[in-house]
Amino acid sequence: MKTRLTIALVAVLFGGLTLAQDGAVRSDLTPDDLARVQRVTAPTRDFSKAENFEAKPAGKGTTRFAANADSFSHFLDNLSFEQEEQFKLGNALFRKIWVSSPSSTQASDGLGPLFNARGCQSCHLKDGRGHPPFEGQAENVSMFLRLSVPPGGDDRRVAVDGIFADEVGDPTYGTQLQDFAVPGLEAEGRMVIDYSDLPVTLGDGTVVTLRAPHYTVTDLNYGPLADDVMLSPRIANPMIGLGLVEQVPVADILAHADPEDADGDGISGRANWTIDPASQSVQLGRFGWKAGQASIARQSASAFAGDIGIGSPLVNKPYGDCTAKQVECLAMPTGEQARLGPSEAPDPVMELVTFYAQTLGVPERRDVDTPAVLAGKQAFYATGCANCHTPKFVTSRDAENPALRFQLIWPYSDFLLHDMGEGLADHRPEGLADGYEWRTPPLWGIGLTETVSGHSFYLHDGRARNLTEAILWHGGEAQAARDAFAALSPDVRNDLLGFLGSL
């Protein structure tokens, strides 16, 4: 049975919410402003023209440059001059290539000892989307395997209000498979992907061949994986607009939740909850493929430790994901240096990296008012895609950074968990998310994927080679929307894809 938090319990845990008859409402707005926000974010019914401000997905922070490979790498357009400096310093650290210890470059050592990448930019290519290995590519560049086992009698995790922040890693290999290692140490192993064809016939007779992935692990250097290990492949998510997502009020996200499907529409989005390590309080998860992280700071610190093997004040693991059974790993030197601070990446390193991630902008929409895009938008709504890919939110008036404060944004996500069916299931729980559930990924910027990242692979493991394949993999709560898409005429289907391309 899935663990659930009721609105009443949420109100107890999060004092910033007040309750109305129909659920939680925002406490940062006056009644007039609340009514204004509800009016502005209501789903449109007029598809004859673009909505007001629709071309500006990040509000005043929307970036205005020609579409090119750098489209995801610009700072919010409304940053102050002083904030631009912080952004550029954070960008330099985001692009930094870390090296093994000891090293003459003492501000850059501490890599690993086991790792998946040598820097943030290695996975988030041009701040965009990762991908599975290209054909003929021997190494994974921006994809890895999550590992965990079912909690057992030796589970030492500490719960807060019944919520656990992390999963139980494989006893030998930890929480993810590390396919690289520093000199003198063996990597953990290698992920192998085999694809099989899965033909799907659309309503007009067109046959689309999906590729179904199958994952195995070979070349294990530290013994076998646990018999009950669970594997979940992940590619890196795009970085754009994260700071704005962080400022979407909890109440507005919960307003879209319907965990028991009370309205009977077949869609039962629900929240994931996690523990903030600094305050040891329960927070709403909104980042990551299963909404397992509540903040950009925590997401960044976890990636530094798990992906690169760099400890920071928030997640101080100088040996990264090394486990007690990997004695060779724990015998390697780390990059901790007393004169620089109490961790391998002491503040202000993580503060600047977090600021960078919080202030990456979102590119301006293209062709927002052309007839074909407007027709595609209408089809997007009519097929039910907008039921989970919620178009609009208004960020909090209480945001600490003025650039993120009270902005109308268009992420096209409800940031909730949805059962996506057997086809996409990884059968691996994460927090309250079960093995069938995934967070609705934001769609803003999706039309620039190939321009920025040089590929068009989608979904959590990059199995979909284009947007049509991505939609056809939808099941579970999205089955009706998927079937409606498959039944469209070729012209309307192309319009819908053109609308997605404009985002």
N, C-alpha and C positions, 0 to 999 in steps of 0.2 A: 504493500500500500504506500502511495506517495505521501511524504510529509507535507503538510500544508499549514500556512499561517493565515489566519482570518484577518480581516480588516481591523477588527477590534484589537487583536493581539499586536498587529502592526502599529496601531496608534499608541499602545503602551510602550513598545520598543522605541518608537520614533516620536519624541515629544513635539517635533516641528509640525506634525500633522494635526489637523482638527477633523472632526467627522461631520459629514452631512448625511441626510437620509439615504442618498445614493452612493455613499462611500467617502473616501478621503478627498479633501480639497486643499488647495494651496494656502499657506499662511503668510506668504510674502506679498500678497496683493490686496489692495482695497476691493470692496465689492464691485465697484465700477470697473476696475482693471481686470478683475476675474471674469466679469461678463464679457469684456472686450476680448480677452484671450480665448474664451470659449467660442466666441463668434468667429474669430479669425482662424482658429484651428479646426473648425467644423469641416467635415468632408464637403467638397464642392459638388454641386449638381449642374453646373454650367460648364460645358466642355466646348463652347463656341469660341472662347478666347482664353488667354493665359490669365491666371489669378494674379492679384496684386502681389508684387515682390517675389513671384515664383522663380524668376531668373536668378534670385539671390539666395542660394540654399543656406548660406552661413550668415544671413542678415548683413549687417554692416561689415562683417569680417570677410565677406565673399571676395576671393581674389580675382583680379581682372587682367589676365595675361593670355596671350595666344596659346592654344592647346598644343602642348609639346611634352617631351619626356620629363620636364620639370614641373608639370602642372600640379603635383601633389606636394611640392617642396617649398611653397611660398608661405610666409607668415600671414596671419589674419590681417586684413587690410586696415583694421582700426586699432592696431597696436600703437602705443606711444613710441617716441624715439628711444627712450631708455629701455623699453621692453624689446625693441628690435635688437638691441645689443645682447640682452639675455637670450633671445631666440638664437642669434648667431653663435654664441658661445655654446648653447645646448646642442646646436646642429653639429658643431665641431666634435663634441663628445659623442654624439649619436653616430658619427661617421668614423670615430676612432677605431683603429685596429689594435686590439690588445695582444700582448706577447707573453710568453711563458716566463716564469721566475726561475732564477734571478736574472735581471737584465740591466743594462746600462741606462735604458729609458725607464727610470724608476716610477714615473707617473703613468706608465702604460702597461706595467707587468701585473701578473696575477691571473692570466688566462688559465682556464680549466681547473685542475689538471685534465678532466674529461669535459668535452664541450661539443656543441652543435654548430657554433658560429664564432667568429673572432670579433664581431662587432654587430651593433644593432642593424646597420645598413645592409649587412650581409644577407639578412632574412627579409627585411622590409625594403626591397629593392626600389630605390628612388621614392621611398616612403609609400610604396604601393603594395600590391598583392604578391605573396609568394606563389610557388608552383612546385609540382612534383618534378622529378628529374625528366629532362627532355630526352627524346630518343637518342640513345648512344651516350648519354651522360652517366658517368660512373658514380658521381658523388651527389648527395642531396645538398642543395644550397639553401633552400628556404622552406624546408619541410622536415618534420620529425615525428617520432612515435611517442605518444604518452603511454605510460605504463602504470598499472595499479593492480592491486588484489583486493578481494572483498575483505572488509574489516573482520578481524578475528579476535581471539582471546588476548593477543599481545598488542592490541590497538592502544597506543599511548596518546592519541590525540585528545585535546581538551575541548569540550563543548562549551559554548556560550548560548544560553537560552535554547539548548537543543540543537544548535547549529555547529557543524564542523567546517573549518575553513579549507582543509586540504584532504586529499585522498591518501590511502595507504599504499606506498610504493612497493614495487617488487623487492623482496628482501635482499637481492644481490644487485640489481640494476637500478633501483630507485624509481623516480617518477617519470623519467623519459630516457629513451635509448640515445646514448651519446656516441656518435659515429666518428668523432675525432678525438685525438689525445695529444698532449704535449710530448716533445721528444723524450724518449726513455720509457714511455708508457704505452700500453696497447689500448686502442679504442674498444668500446664495449661490443660492438657488432655492427651489422649492416641490415638496413631495411630493404626488403625486396618486394616489388610490386608486380603482380601479374594481372593482366586485364583479359576479360572475356567479353565477347560481343553480346549485346542485348538489344535486338531490334524492336522498335516501337512504331506502330502504324498510326498516323494521324487521321483525323476525320476525312480529309480529302484524298487519302490513299498514299500520301507521302510517307516513306519509311525513314525513320531516324535511327541510327545505330548508336546506342549508348555503350559506354565501356564500363563494365563492372569490375572494380578493383578487388584483388585478394592480396593480403599482406602476410608476409612471413619474415622471420629474423634469422640471419645466418651469421657465420663467423663469430660466434660468441666466444669471448676471450676470458670470461670470469665464471664459467660454469653455466648450467642450464637456467632458464627462466623458471619461475614458479609454475606449477601445473595449472593453477587457476589464474594466471596472469591475464589481464585484459589489455588489449592494444587499441589505441585510437590515433590515427594519423591526423596531422594538422599542418596546414600551410599558414604562413603569416598573413594577418589581416592588414588592410590599408590603414594608414595612420591619420588620414584627414578628419578634421572636425571633432577629435576626441574630447577636447576641452569643452566644447559646446554640449556634447552628450553628457559629460560629467555634471553639467549644470541644468539638465532637465529635472525638474522637481520629482521626487519620489511619488508624490500624490498623482501627478499626471501620468506616470507610467502605470501605477496601480489602477488608475481609472479604466485602463484598457484590459485589465486582467479579468478573466472569467474562469477560474480554475475548475468549477463544477459544470461549466457550460449551461449556466442558468437560462440563457436566452435561446438555447436549443439550436444554435447555428452551426454546430459541429466544431467550433473553434474555442479552445479552452486555454488560452495563454495564461501562464502563471509566472510569478517572480522566482528568481533564484536569490538566495541569501548567503552571505558569507561574513567572516569576522575581520574587522579592521585590526591589524596587528598593533597599531600605535595606541588606539583607545580600548582595544579588546571589547568592542561593541559590535552588535550585529548590524550589517549594512546591506543595502540592496545591491546585488551583483548586476553589472550592466556591460562589462567588457569581457572579451574572449568569446570563443565559439559557443560556450555553454553559460555565458554570463557568470563566470566563476570569480571575477574580480570586481571589487566595488570602486576602486579609484585608479587613476593613471599612475600615481606614485607606487602603489602596490603592484600593479601590472608591470611597471618598468623594473622595479626591484626584483620581482620574481623572475623576469626574463633575464636580467643580468646574472642572477645566481644559477638558474636552471639551464639557460641556453649558452652562456659564455663562461660561467664559472667564476663570476666576480661577485664578491660579497659587498654589501652596502649596509648603512645603518639600519634600514628597515628589514632587510633579509640578509643577515650577516652570516653567509655561508662561504667562507674563503675556499673551501674544497668543492663548491658547487653541489652537484648531485651525487657525489661519491658516497657510498654506503660503508658501514662498518666491515662488510665482507671484502671490500676492495682495499686491502691493506697497502698495496703498492701505490694506489692513488693517494691515500692519506699520508704516505711517507714523502710525497713530493713537496717542494717548497711552495709557499704562497706569496702573494704580492703585498701582504700586510706590512706596513712600515710606520713605526710609532711617530716619526716626525711629520708624516702626512695626515695621520688621523687613525681612528680605531677600526678601520675597515679598508678593503682594497679600493673601494670607490667612495671615499668619505664625502660628506657635504663640503663644498657646494656641487660636487659632480652630479649626484642624483637629483638635486634640486633643479639644476640647469637642464638635465635631460628631461625631467618631468615637465618643466616649463615649455621646452621645445615641443613635446608631444601634445601639450595642452593648447598650443597656439598655432599649430599648422592649420592653414585655411582650407576652404573648399572652393573649387573652381566655379566660376559663373556658368550657368546652364547655357546650352546652345540650342538654337532653333525652337525656342520654347513656345512660340506662337504660330508655327507653321501648321497648315491643315492636317498633314499626316501625323505630326507629333500629337496634336490635340485629339485626333481620332484614336491614336494609340493609347493616350491617357484615358480616354473614355473606356476603351477595351480593358485596360488595366483595372479600372474600378469595376466594370461589369463582370469580369471573370472572378472577382473576389480577391485579387492580389492585395488591394489596399486594406483588407480586413486585418492583415498582420503587418504588412509594410506601411505602417501609419505615416502619412505624408508629413505632418507638421507638428511642431511643438514650439512653445515660447519658453526660453530659459529663465532662470530665477533672477528676480530683482536683487537677491542677496549675494550674488556671485562676487567673490573677492576681487577678481580682475574685471575692471569696467568693460573691457573688450568683449567679455562673455556675458554681460549682464543684459537681461530683458531683450533677447534677440529672437526674432521669428526665424526658425530654422526648418529645413526640409530634409530630414535624414532618411525618410521612408523605412522606418523600423519602429516597432513597439517595444523593443528591448526585453521582450518576454520570451519564456521558453514555450516551445510548441512540439508536440509529437509529430515527427515528420515521416513516420512509417518505417516499415522493415527495410526498404531499399537504402535508406540513409542511416539506419541505426548502427551505432558502434558498440552497443551492448555494454557500455562502460559508464557508470554513474559519475557525476561530478557535482559535489555539493548536493542540492536537492534535485538537480537534473538527473533524470534516469537515462538509460541507454538508448532511448528513442528520441529524446528531446534535444533541441538546439535553439539557441537564441536567434531571433529574426535578425539577419545581418542588415545593416544600413545599405541602401542602394545608391546614395549620393556618390558621384564620381565613377559609377560602374561603367559608364559609356566610354571612359578614358583609360580603361584597363590596358588595352593593347598598346595605346600610345605611350603610357607611362612605364608599364612593366614588360612590354615586348611579348606578351602572350595573352590568351583569352581563356584561361583555365579558372573554373569557379567551383564553389562549394568547399566544404571544410578540408577536403583532400585533393582538390583540383581535378577530380574525375571528369567533370563536365568541360568540354572543349569549346563551348559557346553557350550563349544564354538560352537557346532553345533546349539544349541538353540539360542545363541546370534546372529549368522549369519542369521538364519531364521527369526528373528524379524526385520531385516533390510527392509526398504521400501523406498518410495520416490525416491530420487536420487540414492539410493543403491539398488533399486529393481532389476535392470538388473544383478548386481553382485550376489545378493541373489539367483535369479532364476538360474543363471549359476552354482552356487554352488550346488543347489538342483538337478540339472540335471547331475552332475558328477557321474561316476561309483563309486562303493564303494571303490575300490582301490585308485583311484585318490583323492577321498574325504578324505580318511584316510591319504594320503600323505600330503594334504593341512593342515589338522589338526596337523599332525606331524611337519610340518614347523612352525606353530604357537606355538607348544609346545617347539620348539627349541629357541624361542625368549626370 
